[in-house]
Amino acid sequence: MNTQLKHIFKPLTLRHKTLRNRITFGAHTANMAEQGLPGARHRGYYLERAIGGAAMIVVEPIPVHPTAVLTRGNFKPGCDSVIEPFRQLTGACQEQGAVMIQQLYHVGQHGDADNSFAPNWSPSGMPSYHDSDGSHAMTEAEIETIIEAFIQAARRCQLAGFDGVEIWAAYHALLDQFWTPWSNKRNDRWGGSLENRTRLSRQICTGIREACGDDFIIGLAVNDEPDYDVALSRESLAEIIARHDRDELIDYVTCGTGSYLDFYKLMPTVFYPENMGADLATVLNSAVSFARIQAESHIRTPENANNVIASGQADMVSIVRGQIADPHLVNKARENRVEDIRSCLSCNQMCWGRRSRDYWISCLINPSAGREFEWGGDRFSLAPVSRRVLVVGGGPAGLECARVAAERGHRVTLCEASGELGGQFRLAGMQPRRGQILQLMEWYATQLDKLGVDVRYNSPMGSDEISEFSADAVVLATGSQPAGTGYQKALPHLTTLPGVHRGNVWSVEDVMSRRARLGQQILLLDEGGNWRGCGTALHLTEQGYQVTVITPDAMVGKELSRTAADYPLRKALKRAGVKFIVESGIQEWTASGARIISFLDSEETFIPADSLVLATANMADDWLTQELAGHNSDVELHSIGDCVASRQAPYAFHEGRKLGLQL
């Protein structure tokens, strides 16, 4: 065992169960239900984390009532048909040593009628912060209905083999709405005093204990929201938790961050500090004598978790995105293989990014997430025959393909034209607050070295060199290049930006690789609405340039809204003095500025600028693919990543993993 991380590997008793370590794979919406039932995708996803060493798994929340349905992938509420499919999940994970909990939830006023087709129920009829709907102030009979719904949901969990439940009182969901005076304006026995405001949650806990017995864990999830005066303070929340702890109604409390008031802190991106849930955990730890305290929220690594526990801030730590990125994080830490852990980037691109669009979740750097049942998780079996594989290009697609192919026993050579691994993704890692990408590139270098991959730097490959290599399989992962035309999708009649030939026009790749020779005043055209343009703008401000971002979208960073990074990034850009021009395009570049057209009223203005930076779609760098295809040779040839079509990084990692498994 890794003695440097000894605190996270101490067993911990929760009621009738002993956790093998202090790391939980906490509740989050994987959104993988099929017709409201857990299927093969869902089972494979959680089983992989149980195999990977998680001590406790809190399966994503099940709505306790039809008014609680929030996503397309939610499980059926109030229906015994979920019991048998869940029994298959719990049994498989428990065989691997994991304690199994299911979260129960009702979001109250913040529901989603598109999925529930029901009114949002709440204490006092306040509006939803999820969308533009209002809510229905619950009658006493409806409150009793919800209490019974929680109890019956817990009963089904027990029948399905779960060791307990975690009741969701976080993020200003229904229970939190009853606790909070701002959202609970009732004057009956469910509102007013602390005793009244906590009556709902206490009766739910009491009812579950009576229905499920002493050998059943009851947890409670809460959140820290210090940035809004109307939310419960840490001290008020401690008083509420103490009231539950006094009667031993709960066995543990999970401390998250953010709420429906500030969704950005729910899944903190790189703009937020690490170990965020530890602050509330510290306060609640002093308020309880029976319950255990668990910290979550941006606790990315085993080292972070160990520090939180060693300092006495919490008894347990939930690492969610870290175990999505590397499901074997716990075992690797226990086996003193910390350098082998593929650390989360805090990017939210495929976890929250896909969930926000109501898809099942995955991971940018672990494309097996959600495909465990198809791809065998994050574990690799040897290929029937070891082959000689040549990978051309060391960006995300090439790196992942080379790694997986080598894991499967192939003899792999990777040729990279530059002196570093990562391609354009490495340039992204040079943007402010994105250094975790560079750490990922170091991880790849370590893994390739351990696997015996022959990595050749400064080795551009032409068709003749590839033919002479005599590989059994050739993988082209040569990426993409800036188009250089200034073409704007919003102005399709302009195949080339008028004036682009006049100079002082650069790509974001030119900027981040320091090839650009920029003037002080910079106009940055961002058609992607993502990190490529916005992150480059932030980088330029840190270099002392004055930047104006122009976008055809209604807001800067539109595509980042699905990752919860857009608002913090816009705030950072504004603090840095960046000017925004939205719903506009460039009619002409003059080398000393640009003629701008508003798409709202066709008004034209001139913006002075020394340099124009283009964050527009790249073109596939596929000349080598075409040249080799024309040779009519017998070599097995594959093309993956941006050299097929310019896209974002997740799809390059995905294609690299997929092909590596097929070779």
C-alpha positions as CSV (number, residue, x, y, z in Angstrom):
1,M,0.0,0.0,0.0
2,N,1.1,3.6,-0.7
3,T,2.1,4.8,2.8
4,Q,2.2,8.4,1.6
5,L,-1.5,8.2,1.0
6,K,-2.2,6.2,4.1
7,H,-5.2,8.3,5.3
8,I,-7.4,7.5,2.3
9,F,-6.7,3.8,2.7
10,K,-7.9,3.4,6.3
11,P,-11.2,1.4,6.5
12,L,-14.3,3.2,7.7
13,T,-17.4,1.8,9.2
14,L,-20.8,3.1,8.1
15,R,-23.5,1.3,10.1
16,H,-23.4,-2.4,9.0
17,K,-20.7,-1.9,6.3
18,T,-17.0,-1.3,6.4
19,L,-15.6,0.7,3.5
20,R,-12.3,-0.6,2.2
21,N,-10.9,2.9,1.8
22,R,-12.2,6.5,2.0
23,I,-12.8,7.2,-1.7
24,T,-16.4,7.3,-3.0
25,F,-17.5,7.4,-6.6
26,G,-20.2,10.0,-5.8
27,A,-23.7,10.6,-7.2
28,H,-24.0,12.3,-10.6
29,T,-26.4,11.9,-13.5
30,A,-24.8,9.5,-16.0
31,N,-28.1,9.7,-17.9
32,M,-27.8,6.1,-19.2
33,A,-31.2,4.7,-18.4
34,E,-32.9,2.8,-21.3
35,Q,-36.7,3.1,-21.2
36,G,-36.3,4.2,-17.6
37,L,-34.3,1.1,-16.6
38,P,-30.6,0.5,-16.0
39,G,-29.1,-1.5,-18.8
40,A,-25.8,-2.8,-20.0
41,R,-24.2,0.6,-20.5
42,H,-25.2,1.7,-17.0
43,R,-24.0,-1.5,-15.4
44,G,-20.7,-1.5,-17.2
45,Y,-20.0,2.1,-16.2
46,Y,-20.4,1.6,-12.5
47,L,-18.8,-1.9,-12.5
48,E,-15.6,-0.5,-13.9
49,R,-15.2,1.9,-11.0
50,A,-15.9,-0.9,-8.5
51,I,-13.2,-3.0,-10.2
52,G,-11.0,0.1,-10.0
53,G,-11.2,0.2,-6.2
54,A,-13.9,2.7,-5.2
55,A,-15.0,2.0,-1.7
56,M,-18.5,3.2,-2.1
57,I,-20.5,4.0,-5.2
58,V,-23.5,6.3,-5.0
59,V,-25.5,5.5,-8.1
60,E,-27.1,8.5,-9.9
61,P,-30.3,9.8,-8.4
62,I,-33.6,8.2,-9.1
63,P,-36.6,10.6,-9.1
64,V,-39.0,9.6,-6.3
65,H,-42.1,11.0,-7.9
66,P,-43.3,11.9,-11.5
67,T,-42.9,15.6,-10.6
68,A,-39.2,14.9,-9.9
69,V,-38.2,13.7,-13.4
70,L,-35.4,15.9,-14.7
71,T,-33.6,14.2,-17.6
72,R,-34.3,11.9,-20.5
73,G,-32.1,9.3,-18.9
74,N,-33.8,9.3,-15.5
75,F,-35.0,6.0,-14.0
76,K,-38.7,5.3,-13.7
77,P,-40.1,6.9,-10.6
78,G,-42.4,4.9,-8.3
79,C,-42.1,1.7,-10.2
80,D,-41.0,-1.8,-9.0
81,S,-39.8,-2.6,-12.5
82,V,-36.4,-1.0,-11.6
83,I,-35.7,-3.6,-8.9
84,E,-34.4,-6.5,-10.8
85,P,-32.2,-4.6,-13.3
86,F,-30.7,-2.7,-10.3
87,R,-30.1,-6.0,-8.5
88,Q,-27.8,-7.1,-11.4
89,L,-25.8,-3.9,-10.9
90,T,-25.5,-4.0,-7.1
91,G,-24.6,-7.6,-7.1
92,A,-21.8,-7.2,-9.6
93,C,-20.3,-4.2,-7.9
94,Q,-20.6,-5.7,-4.4
95,E,-18.7,-8.8,-5.6
96,Q,-15.8,-6.3,-6.4
97,G,-15.9,-5.0,-2.9
98,A,-17.9,-1.7,-3.3
99,V,-20.6,-0.6,-0.9
100,M,-23.6,0.4,-3.1
101,I,-25.8,3.4,-2.4
102,Q,-28.5,5.0,-4.5
103,Q,-29.3,8.7,-4.4
104,L,-33.0,9.7,-4.2
105,Y,-34.1,13.1,-5.4
106,H,-36.8,15.7,-6.0
107,V,-35.7,19.0,-7.5
108,G,-38.8,20.9,-6.4
109,Q,-39.3,24.2,-8.1
110,H,-36.4,23.6,-10.5
111,G,-37.9,20.8,-12.6
112,D,-38.0,20.3,-16.3
113,A,-41.5,20.0,-17.8
114,D,-40.0,18.9,-21.2
115,N,-39.1,15.6,-19.5
116,S,-41.6,15.4,-16.6
117,F,-44.8,16.8,-18.3
118,A,-45.8,17.7,-14.8
119,P,-45.9,20.9,-12.7
120,N,-42.9,21.6,-10.5
121,W,-43.8,21.1,-6.8
122,S,-42.3,23.4,-4.2
123,P,-42.9,24.8,-0.8
124,S,-44.2,28.2,-1.8
125,G,-44.7,28.3,-5.6
126,M,-41.4,30.2,-6.5
127,P,-40.1,30.1,-10.1
128,S,-37.8,27.6,-11.5
129,Y,-34.1,28.4,-11.9
130,H,-33.8,25.6,-14.5
131,D,-36.1,27.3,-17.1
132,S,-38.8,29.9,-17.3
133,D,-41.5,27.9,-15.6
134,G,-43.2,28.7,-12.2
135,S,-44.0,26.0,-9.6
136,H,-47.0,24.7,-7.6
137,A,-47.1,25.4,-3.9
138,M,-47.6,22.0,-2.4
139,T,-50.6,21.1,-0.2
140,E,-50.1,19.2,3.0
141,A,-51.5,16.1,1.3
142,E,-48.9,16.5,-1.5
143,I,-46.1,16.9,1.1
144,E,-47.3,13.6,2.7
145,T,-47.3,12.1,-0.8
146,I,-43.6,13.0,-1.3
147,I,-42.6,11.7,2.1
148,E,-44.2,8.3,1.2
149,A,-42.6,8.5,-2.2
150,F,-39.1,8.8,-0.7
151,I,-39.8,5.9,1.7
152,Q,-41.1,3.7,-1.1
153,A,-38.1,4.6,-3.3
154,A,-35.8,3.5,-0.5
155,R,-37.7,0.3,0.0
156,R,-37.2,-0.5,-3.7
157,C,-33.5,0.3,-3.3
158,Q,-33.2,-2.2,-0.5
159,L,-35.0,-4.9,-2.5
160,A,-32.6,-4.1,-5.4
161,G,-29.6,-4.9,-3.2
162,F,-28.4,-1.4,-2.4
163,D,-26.8,-1.0,1.0
164,G,-28.4,2.3,1.6
165,V,-29.6,5.6,0.1
166,E,-28.4,9.1,-0.1
167,I,-31.2,11.7,0.1
168,W,-30.6,14.7,-2.1
169,A,-31.0,18.0,-0.1
170,A,-28.3,19.9,-2.1
171,Y,-28.3,22.6,-4.8
172,H,-31.6,24.1,-3.6
173,A,-33.6,21.1,-4.5
174,L,-36.9,20.3,-2.7
175,L,-35.6,19.6,0.8
176,D,-33.2,22.5,0.6
177,Q,-36.1,24.7,-0.5
178,F,-38.0,23.7,2.6
179,W,-35.0,24.4,4.8
180,T,-34.3,27.9,3.3
181,P,-36.5,30.8,4.6
182,W,-36.1,32.6,1.3
183,S,-37.9,29.8,-0.6
184,N,-40.1,28.5,2.2
185,K,-42.7,31.2,3.1
186,R,-45.2,28.7,4.5
187,N,-47.0,29.5,7.8
188,D,-48.1,26.0,8.6
189,R,-46.2,23.2,10.3
190,W,-43.9,22.9,7.3
191,G,-42.5,26.5,7.5
192,G,-41.3,29.2,9.9
193,S,-39.2,27.7,12.7
194,L,-36.2,25.4,12.2
195,E,-38.2,22.6,13.6
196,N,-40.9,23.1,11.0
197,R,-38.6,23.7,8.1
198,T,-36.7,20.5,8.8
199,R,-39.9,18.4,9.4
200,L,-40.0,17.1,5.8
201,S,-36.4,15.8,5.7
202,R,-36.6,14.4,9.3
203,Q,-39.8,12.5,8.5
204,I,-38.3,11.1,5.3
205,C,-35.3,9.9,7.2
206,T,-37.4,8.5,10.0
207,G,-39.7,6.7,7.6
208,I,-36.9,5.2,5.7
209,R,-35.3,3.9,8.9
210,E,-38.6,2.3,10.0
211,A,-39.2,0.8,6.5
212,C,-35.6,-0.5,5.9
213,G,-34.3,-1.3,9.4
214,D,-31.0,-0.7,11.1
215,D,-28.9,-2.4,8.5
216,F,-29.4,0.3,5.9
217,I,-27.2,3.4,5.4
218,I,-28.9,6.8,5.1
219,G,-26.8,9.6,3.7
220,L,-27.7,13.2,3.1
221,A,-26.3,15.5,0.3
222,V,-26.0,19.2,0.9
223,N,-24.1,22.1,-0.7
224,D,-22.1,25.2,0.0
225,E,-23.4,28.4,-1.6
226,P,-21.6,31.3,0.1
227,D,-22.0,33.8,-2.8
228,Y,-25.8,34.3,-2.4
229,D,-27.2,35.9,0.7
230,V,-30.6,34.1,0.2
231,A,-29.0,30.7,0.4
232,L,-28.3,29.0,3.7
233,S,-25.1,30.0,5.4
234,R,-22.6,27.4,6.5
235,E,-23.6,28.1,10.1
236,S,-27.3,27.7,9.3
237,L,-26.7,24.5,7.5
238,A,-24.6,23.2,10.4
239,E,-27.6,23.9,12.7
240,I,-29.9,21.9,10.3
241,I,-27.4,19.0,10.1
242,A,-27.0,19.0,13.9
243,R,-30.8,18.7,14.2
244,H,-30.7,15.5,12.1
245,D,-27.6,14.2,13.8
246,R,-29.1,14.6,17.3
247,D,-31.6,11.8,16.6
248,E,-29.1,9.8,14.5
249,L,-31.3,10.1,11.4
250,I,-28.3,10.2,9.0
251,D,-25.1,8.1,8.8
252,Y,-23.1,10.5,6.6
253,V,-23.4,13.9,4.9
254,T,-21.9,14.8,1.5
255,C,-20.8,18.4,1.1
256,G,-20.8,19.8,-2.5
257,T,-20.7,23.3,-3.9
258,G,-23.0,25.5,-6.0
259,S,-26.7,25.4,-6.6
260,Y,-29.4,26.2,-9.0
261,L,-28.6,29.8,-8.1
262,D,-25.0,29.3,-9.4
263,F,-24.8,26.3,-11.6
264,Y,-21.1,27.0,-12.4
265,K,-19.9,25.8,-9.0
266,L,-21.7,22.5,-9.2
267,M,-19.1,21.0,-11.6
268,P,-16.2,23.5,-11.1
269,T,-14.0,24.1,-14.1
270,V,-10.4,25.4,-14.1
271,F,-11.6,28.8,-13.0
272,Y,-12.2,27.5,-9.5
273,P,-9.9,26.3,-6.8
274,E,-9.5,22.6,-5.9
275,N,-11.0,20.9,-2.8
276,M,-13.9,23.3,-2.8
277,G,-16.3,21.0,-0.7
278,A,-13.8,20.8,2.1
279,D,-14.7,24.3,3.6
280,L,-18.3,23.3,4.3
281,A,-17.2,19.8,5.4
282,T,-15.0,21.4,8.1
283,V,-17.9,23.4,9.5
284,L,-20.3,20.4,9.5
285,N,-17.7,18.2,11.0
286,S,-17.8,20.3,14.2
287,A,-21.6,20.1,14.2
288,V,-22.0,16.3,14.3
289,S,-21.3,13.6,16.8
290,F,-22.7,10.6,15.0
291,A,-22.7,11.1,11.2
292,R,-19.6,11.0,9.1
293,I,-18.7,13.9,6.8
294,Q,-17.8,13.5,3.1
295,A,-16.3,16.3,1.0
296,E,-16.7,16.5,-2.7
297,S,-16.4,19.1,-5.5
298,H,-13.1,19.6,-7.4
299,I,-11.2,17.1,-5.3
300,R,-9.4,15.7,-8.4
301,T,-6.6,13.6,-7.1
302,P,-5.7,11.0,-4.4
303,E,-3.2,13.5,-3.0
304,N,-6.0,16.1,-2.6
305,A,-8.2,13.5,-1.0
306,N,-5.5,12.4,1.4
307,N,-4.8,16.0,2.5
308,V,-8.5,16.7,3.2
309,I,-8.8,13.6,5.4
310,A,-5.4,14.0,7.1
311,S,-6.3,17.6,8.0
312,G,-9.5,16.4,9.7
313,Q,-11.8,18.3,7.3
314,A,-13.7,15.2,6.3
315,D,-13.9,11.5,7.0
316,M,-14.5,10.5,3.3
317,V,-13.9,12.1,-0.1
318,S,-16.0,11.8,-3.2
319,I,-14.0,11.9,-6.4
320,V,-16.4,11.8,-9.4
321,R,-14.8,13.3,-12.5
322,G,-11.4,11.9,-11.4
323,Q,-12.8,8.4,-11.5
324,I,-14.6,9.1,-14.8
325,A,-11.3,10.0,-16.3
326,D,-9.5,7.1,-14.7
327,P,-11.8,4.4,-13.2
328,H,-8.8,2.7,-11.7
329,L,-7.6,5.8,-9.8
330,V,-8.0,4.2,-6.4
331,N,-6.2,1.0,-7.2
332,K,-3.3,2.8,-8.9
333,A,-2.9,5.1,-5.9
334,R,-3.0,2.1,-3.5
335,E,-0.4,0.3,-5.6
336,N,1.9,3.3,-5.5
337,R,1.4,4.0,-9.2
338,V,0.2,7.6,-8.9
339,E,2.2,8.5,-12.1
340,D,-0.1,6.1,-14.0
341,I,-3.3,7.9,-13.0
342,R,-4.8,9.8,-16.0
343,S,-6.0,12.9,-14.2
344,C,-9.2,14.8,-15.0
345,L,-8.8,18.1,-16.9
346,S,-11.8,19.8,-15.1
347,C,-13.0,20.6,-18.7
348,N,-16.6,19.2,-18.3
349,Q,-16.6,18.7,-22.1
350,M,-18.0,15.2,-22.3
351,C,-19.4,14.7,-18.8
352,W,-21.4,17.7,-18.0
353,G,-21.2,18.8,-21.6
354,R,-23.1,15.8,-22.8
355,R,-25.4,15.7,-19.8
356,S,-26.4,19.3,-20.4
357,R,-27.6,18.2,-23.8
358,D,-29.5,15.3,-22.3
359,Y,-27.1,12.6,-23.7
360,W,-25.4,9.9,-21.6
361,I,-22.1,11.1,-20.3
362,S,-18.5,10.2,-21.4
363,C,-15.1,11.7,-20.9
364,L,-12.7,13.7,-23.2
365,I,-9.6,11.8,-22.2
366,N,-11.3,8.4,-21.4
367,P,-13.6,7.6,-24.3
368,S,-14.4,4.2,-22.8
369,A,-16.6,6.0,-20.3
370,G,-20.1,5.0,-21.1
371,R,-18.8,2.3,-23.5
372,E,-17.4,-0.1,-20.9
373,F,-19.9,-2.8,-21.9
374,E,-18.7,-2.6,-25.5
375,W,-14.9,-1.9,-25.1
376,G,-14.1,-3.8,-21.9
377,G,-13.7,-0.8,-19.8
378,D,-10.3,0.7,-19.3
379,R,-8.6,-2.7,-19.4
380,F,-7.0,-4.2,-22.5
381,S,-6.7,-7.8,-23.7
382,L,-3.7,-8.9,-25.8
383,A,-4.2,-9.0,-29.5
384,P,-4.1,-12.5,-31.1
385,V,-1.0,-11.6,-33.0
386,S,1.6,-8.9,-32.3
387,R,1.9,-6.6,-35.2
388,R,4.3,-3.9,-36.2
389,V,2.3,-0.6,-36.1
390,L,3.5,2.8,-37.4
391,V,1.6,5.8,-36.0
392,V,2.3,9.1,-37.8
393,G,1.4,12.1,-35.7
394,G,1.6,12.6,-31.9
395,G,-1.6,14.5,-31.3
396,P,-4.5,13.2,-29.2
397,A,-5.6,10.6,-31.8
398,G,-2.1,9.3,-32.5
399,L,-1.1,9.2,-28.8
400,E,-4.2,7.3,-27.7
401,C,-4.0,4.8,-30.6
402,A,-0.3,4.2,-30.0
403,R,-0.9,3.7,-26.3
404,V,-3.8,1.3,-26.7
405,A,-2.1,-0.7,-29.4
406,A,1.0,-1.1,-27.3
407,E,-1.2,-2.1,-24.3
408,R,-2.5,-4.9,-26.5
409,G,1.0,-6.2,-27.3
410,H,1.7,-4.6,-30.7
411,R,5.2,-3.2,-31.5
412,V,4.5,0.5,-32.0
413,T,6.6,3.3,-33.5
414,L,5.2,6.8,-33.2
415,C,6.7,9.5,-35.5
416,E,6.1,13.1,-34.5
417,A,7.2,15.9,-36.8
418,S,7.9,18.3,-34.0
419,G,10.0,18.0,-30.9
420,E,7.0,17.6,-28.5
421,L,3.9,15.4,-28.1
422,G,0.4,16.8,-28.2
423,G,-0.1,18.6,-31.5
424,Q,-2.5,21.5,-31.3
425,F,-3.9,20.1,-28.0
426,R,-0.5,21.0,-26.4
427,L,-1.0,24.6,-27.7
428,A,-4.4,24.6,-25.9
429,G,-2.5,23.6,-22.7
430,M,-0.5,26.8,-23.0
431,Q,-3.7,28.9,-22.6
432,P,-4.3,30.4,-19.1
433,R,-5.6,27.9,-16.5
434,R,-5.3,24.9,-18.8
435,G,-2.0,23.5,-17.7
436,Q,-3.7,20.2,-16.8
437,I,-3.5,19.5,-20.6
438,L,0.3,19.7,-20.4
439,Q,0.2,17.3,-17.5
440,L,-1.8,14.9,-19.6
441,M,0.9,15.1,-22.3
442,E,3.5,14.2,-19.6
443,W,1.3,11.2,-18.7
444,Y,1.3,10.0,-22.3
445,A,5.1,10.3,-22.5
446,T,5.4,8.2,-19.3
447,Q,2.9,5.6,-20.5
448,L,4.5,5.2,-24.0
449,D,7.9,4.9,-22.4
450,K,6.7,2.2,-20.0
451,L,5.0,0.3,-22.8
452,G,8.1,0.3,-25.0
453,V,6.8,2.5,-27.8
454,D,9.5,3.8,-30.0
455,V,8.8,7.6,-30.0
456,R,10.7,9.5,-32.7
457,Y,10.6,13.2,-32.4
458,N,11.4,15.7,-35.2
459,S,10.5,12.9,-37.7
460,P,8.2,14.0,-40.4
461,M,7.1,11.1,-42.6
462,G,6.5,11.2,-46.3
463,S,4.9,8.5,-48.4
464,D,8.2,7.0,-49.4
465,E,9.5,6.8,-45.8
466,I,6.2,5.1,-44.7
467,S,6.4,2.6,-47.6
468,E,10.0,1.8,-46.6
469,F,9.0,1.3,-43.0
470,S,7.3,-2.0,-43.8
471,A,4.7,-1.8,-41.1
472,D,1.9,-4.3,-40.8
473,A,-0.5,-1.3,-40.2
474,V,0.0,2.4,-40.7
475,V,-2.1,4.9,-38.7
476,L,-2.2,8.5,-40.0
477,A,-3.0,11.0,-37.3
478,T,-1.5,14.1,-39.0
479,G,-4.1,16.6,-37.7
480,S,-5.4,19.7,-39.3
481,Q,-4.2,23.1,-40.4
482,P,-5.7,26.6,-40.4
483,A,-7.5,27.3,-43.6
484,G,-6.0,30.7,-44.0
485,T,-8.9,32.1,-46.0
486,G,-10.8,33.8,-43.3
487,Y,-14.0,32.1,-44.5
488,Q,-16.9,32.8,-42.2
489,K,-19.9,30.5,-42.0
490,A,-22.1,33.5,-41.2
491,L,-21.0,35.1,-44.5
492,P,-21.1,32.1,-46.9
493,H,-20.9,34.2,-50.1
494,L,-17.4,35.3,-49.1
495,T,-15.2,32.2,-49.8
496,T,-12.2,34.3,-48.8
497,L,-12.2,37.3,-46.5
498,P,-11.6,40.4,-48.5
499,G,-8.2,41.8,-47.6
500,V,-6.9,38.7,-45.9
501,H,-3.9,38.8,-48.2
502,R,-2.9,42.3,-46.9
503,G,-1.1,40.7,-44.0
504,N,-1.1,41.0,-40.2
505,V,-3.6,38.0,-40.2
506,W,-2.8,35.1,-38.0
507,S,-4.3,31.9,-36.8
508,V,-4.8,30.9,-33.1
509,E,-2.1,28.3,-33.8
510,D,0.3,31.0,-34.9
511,V,-0.4,32.9,-31.7
512,M,-0.1,30.0,-29.3
513,S,3.1,28.7,-30.9
514,R,4.6,32.2,-30.8
515,R,5.0,32.4,-34.6
516,A,2.7,35.5,-34.9
517,R,4.2,39.0,-34.9
518,L,1.4,41.0,-33.4
519,G,0.6,44.6,-33.0
520,Q,-0.8,46.0,-29.8
521,Q,-4.5,46.2,-30.9
522,I,-5.9,42.8,-31.8
523,L,-9.2,41.8,-33.3
524,L,-10.0,38.2,-32.8
525,L,-12.7,36.6,-34.9
526,D,-14.2,33.6,-33.0
527,E,-16.6,31.4,-34.9
528,G,-16.3,28.5,-32.6
529,G,-17.4,30.0,-29.3
530,N,-15.1,27.7,-27.4
531,W,-11.7,27.6,-25.8
532,R,-9.8,27.8,-29.1
533,G,-10.8,31.5,-29.6
534,C,-11.7,32.5,-26.0
535,G,-8.7,30.9,-24.4
536,T,-6.4,32.5,-27.0
537,A,-8.0,35.9,-26.2
538,L,-7.3,35.4,-22.5
539,H,-3.7,34.4,-23.3
540,L,-3.2,37.6,-25.4
541,T,-4.4,39.8,-22.5
542,E,-1.9,38.2,-20.2
543,Q,0.8,39.1,-22.8
544,G,-0.3,42.7,-22.6
545,Y,-2.3,43.0,-25.8
546,Q,-5.6,44.9,-26.1
547,V,-8.2,42.5,-27.6
548,T,-11.6,42.8,-29.2
549,V,-13.5,39.6,-29.7
550,I,-16.0,39.5,-32.6
551,T,-18.4,36.6,-32.9
552,P,-21.5,35.7,-35.0
553,D,-23.1,34.3,-31.8
554,A,-25.3,36.2,-29.4
555,M,-22.7,35.8,-26.7
556,V,-19.0,35.2,-26.4
557,G,-18.2,31.6,-25.5
558,K,-21.5,30.2,-26.6
559,E,-20.3,26.6,-27.1
560,L,-18.7,26.6,-23.7
561,S,-22.1,27.1,-22.0
562,R,-22.6,23.3,-22.2
563,T,-19.5,22.9,-20.0
564,A,-20.3,25.6,-17.4
565,A,-17.1,27.4,-18.3
566,D,-18.6,30.2,-20.4
567,Y,-19.7,32.7,-17.7
568,P,-16.5,32.4,-15.6
569,L,-14.5,32.8,-18.8
570,R,-16.4,35.9,-19.9
571,K,-15.9,37.4,-16.5
572,A,-12.2,36.7,-16.8
573,L,-12.1,38.3,-20.3
574,K,-14.0,41.4,-19.1
575,R,-11.7,41.8,-16.1
576,A,-8.8,41.7,-18.5
577,G,-10.4,44.5,-20.6
578,V,-11.5,42.5,-23.6
579,K,-14.2,44.1,-25.7
580,F,-17.0,42.0,-27.1
581,I,-18.8,42.5,-30.5
582,V,-21.6,39.9,-30.9
583,E,-23.9,38.9,-33.7
584,S,-21.5,40.4,-36.2
585,G,-19.0,39.5,-38.9
586,I,-16.1,41.0,-40.8
587,Q,-16.8,42.4,-44.2
588,E,-13.2,43.4,-45.0
589,W,-9.7,43.5,-43.4
590,T,-7.6,46.5,-44.3
591,A,-4.4,45.6,-42.5
592,S,-5.1,48.5,-40.1
593,G,-8.6,47.5,-39.0
594,A,-11.8,45.8,-40.2
595,R,-15.1,46.7,-41.6
596,I,-17.7,45.0,-39.3
597,I,-21.2,44.2,-40.2
598,S,-24.0,43.7,-37.6
599,F,-26.2,40.8,-38.4
600,L,-29.1,42.4,-36.6
601,D,-29.5,45.6,-38.6
602,S,-26.7,45.3,-41.3
603,E,-25.0,48.5,-39.9
604,E,-21.3,48.7,-40.8
605,T,-18.6,50.1,-38.5
606,F,-14.8,50.3,-38.8
607,I,-12.8,48.9,-35.9
608,P,-9.1,49.9,-35.9
609,A,-6.7,47.0,-35.2
610,D,-3.1,46.1,-35.8
611,S,-3.6,42.4,-36.2
612,L,-6.4,40.0,-37.0
613,V,-6.5,36.6,-35.3
614,L,-8.7,33.9,-36.8
615,A,-10.4,31.3,-34.7
616,T,-12.3,29.7,-37.6
617,A,-12.6,26.0,-38.6
618,N,-9.5,24.2,-39.7
619,M,-9.0,22.0,-42.7
620,A,-8.0,18.4,-42.5
621,D,-4.3,17.9,-43.2
622,D,-5.0,14.8,-45.4
623,W,-2.4,15.2,-48.2
624,L,-0.5,12.2,-46.9
625,T,-3.6,10.1,-46.8
626,Q,-4.4,10.9,-50.4
627,E,-0.9,10.3,-51.5
628,L,-0.6,6.9,-49.9
629,A,-4.0,5.9,-51.1
630,G,-2.8,6.6,-54.6
631,H,0.1,4.3,-54.3
632,N,-2.1,1.2,-54.5
633,S,0.2,-0.6,-52.0
634,D,-0.8,-3.5,-49.8
635,V,-0.1,-1.7,-46.6
636,E,-3.0,-1.6,-44.1
637,L,-3.8,2.1,-43.9
638,H,-6.0,4.0,-41.3
639,S,-6.7,7.7,-40.8
640,I,-8.0,9.1,-37.5
641,G,-8.6,12.4,-35.8
642,D,-8.4,15.8,-37.5
643,C,-6.8,14.5,-40.7
644,V,-10.2,13.0,-41.4
645,A,-12.1,16.1,-40.4
646,S,-11.2,19.0,-38.1
647,R,-13.1,18.5,-34.8
648,Q,-12.6,19.0,-31.1
649,A,-10.3,16.8,-29.0
650,P,-12.8,14.2,-27.6
651,Y,-13.4,12.8,-31.0
652,A,-9.7,12.4,-31.7
653,F,-9.2,10.5,-28.4
654,H,-12.2,8.4,-29.2
655,E,-11.0,7.4,-32.7
656,G,-7.5,6.6,-31.3
657,R,-9.0,4.3,-28.6
658,K,-11.4,2.7,-31.0
659,L,-8.7,1.9,-33.6
660,G,-6.2,0.8,-31.0
661,L,-8.7,-1.8,-29.9
662,Q,-9.3,-3.0,-33.4
663,L,-5.7,-3.4,-34.6
